[in-house]
Amino acid sequence: MKKTIKNLAIVALVAFTTLSFVALTAEKKPIKTDQSKLVWKGYKVTGSHDGTINIKSGSLTFEGDKLTGGEFVVDMPSLISLDAQGGMKDRLEGHLKNDDFFGVDKYPTSTLVFKKVEAAGKNRYTVTGDLTIKGITKSNTFTISIYGNKATANLKVDRTLYDIKFRSGSYFDNLQDNLIYDEFDLVADLQF
């Protein structure tokens, strides 16, 4: 009887040790682009503008239930304004798409690739990723929350890091009411 218990204990110990060293398999979960939303908001002295941009493709990577990576491609020509109407809407969208801002003819996509993911609480992560806009890649740190098959991320982006300097107080003096703030917000509501 003692020998049987001892053998069972050894088998259990070997099984536990073996399982502890088995790597979890990473699973890439594609973003449902038709059910996901990317909202932008830019600020100026006299107010703000907001709108949406389509996610062309993307995925989040998990090991078990833990987020470990992600990557996204954004369709820059799809950028629209939600707060302007008529001729103002057309002028604003045209200006945001030209070389003063995002130059979408030359740079039709922007990308975000997760480089480091750290747990920051239950269902919440701090992510550092490479954000590429207008062919320029800079590091950006942001938070993302995961709930079931949904995720929400909030990013602050300094446009001047991507050579978008139009009416920036960091580069031009005496702009007064024409000043456009350097940072804009991106909020992603994702389904996967």
N, C-alpha and C positions, 0 to 999 in steps of 0.2 A: 504494500500500500504506500509506504514511504517512497519507494522507488518510482511509482506511478505519479505521485504528486510532484516529485522532484523533476521527472521528465516533462510533465505538463508545464511546470514553471519555466523550465529551460526553453521549451517550444514557444511559450508566450513571450518570454524575453527576447528571443531571436526574432519572432514575428513583429513585435513592437519596435525593435531596433531597426529592422529592415524597412518597415513602413515609415519610420521617422525620416529616413534619408531619401525616400522616393520623392522626386520633384513633382510639384503640381504642374499639370499641363496648362499652358496659357490658352485662353479661348478668346478669339477676336469676335466681337459682336458688332455687326454692321449697323450704322445709324439709318433709321428710316427717314430719309430726307424729306419725303412728302408729309410726314407727321411732325417734323422738327422745325424749330424756328430760331433764327438769329436776328436779334434786334440791336440796332446801333442808336446812339444818342450823342450828338455833338453840341457843344456849348459856345455861346458868344456873349459879349457884354449885354446885348439887348434881348437875350432869350436863349432858345435852343431849337434844334431840329432833331427829328427821329424818323426811323424807318426800318426797313428789313433788307437782308441780303440772303440769298439762297445758299444752302449747304449743298455742294455738288456731290461730295462723297465723304465718308468718314467711318471710323470705328472706335470702339473702346475695347481695351484688352483687360481681361480678368484672369486671375489665378484663384480658383475657387470663387469666393464672393468678394475678393479684394481687387480693387482697381489697380492695375500695374502699368497701363499705357494707353495711348490714344493717338489718333491722327485725323486731320480734317483738311478738306480742300473746299474753299469758298469761291463761288461763282461771282466775281466782281461786277460784270455787266448787269447782273440782276438787282443791283442796289437801287432801292426806291425810297422816296420820302413818303411818310404817312401823314405829316402835319401840314404840308403845303398843298395848294390846289391850283388848277388851271395853269396859266402861263408861269406863275411863280414856281410851281412844282416842276415843270419842264426845265426852267432855267436852273433851279437848284440841283436837280438830278444830273443835268448836262455838265454843270460846273464840277460836281463831285466826281464825275466820271472822266473829266479831262485831266491834263497834266498838272494843273494847279493842286490837285488832290491825288486821286488814285490811278490815273492814267490807264484805264481799263482796256484800251485798244492794245497797248503794249504789254500790260500785265493783267491778263484776264482772270488769273486765279491768285488767291492768297492761301497760305497754308499754316497749319499749327501742328507741330509734332511734339508729343510729350517726351521729356527727357528724364524727369525725376518725379516720382509720385510718393507722397508721404501721408499716412493716416493723420488726420487732425481732429478726430472725434468719430462718433458713430455715424457712418454713412457719409462722412465729409473728408475731403482730401485737399492737401496743398500740392499744386502741380507747378512745376517749372518746365516750360516748353519753349521751343524755337518757333517764333512767329515770323513769317515772311510776308512782307507787303512791298510791292513795287520792286521785287527782286532783292530786297534788303532783309537779312535775317537778324533778329535781336531776341534775347531771352526775355520772357515774360512770366511772372509768377502770379497765380490766381487760385481761387478756390472752386471746387466742384463738389456737388452733393449728389449722391446716388440713392434712389428709392425705387426698388423693384427694377422695372425696365425703363425708368426715366432718370434723367440727369439734368442738373441746372448748373451752369458755370457763369461767373461774372469776371470780366476782364476790364482793366483800365489800360488804355493804349496811348502812349505819347507819340502823336503823329510825326513830330519833328525828327524822331529817330529813324523814320522811314522817308526822309527828304520831302516831307509835306509841310512846307513853311508858310504857305499863303496866310497873310494877316496874323502871323504869330507874333506875340509880344516878346518872345525870346529872340527874334531876329529883326523886328522892325519897331521903330519909335513912333510916338504920336499917332497911334491908330485910333485912340479914343473909342467911340461907339462902333468902330469897324473891327475891333479886336475879336479874334476867334481863339478860344482857349486851346492849348496844346493837347490836352487829354480828352479822349472820347471814351464812351462806355460801350461794351459789347455784352449782351446777355444772351446765352444760349439755353434754350429749352429743348432737350434732346429726347427722342424715343429710340430704343434699340431692341 
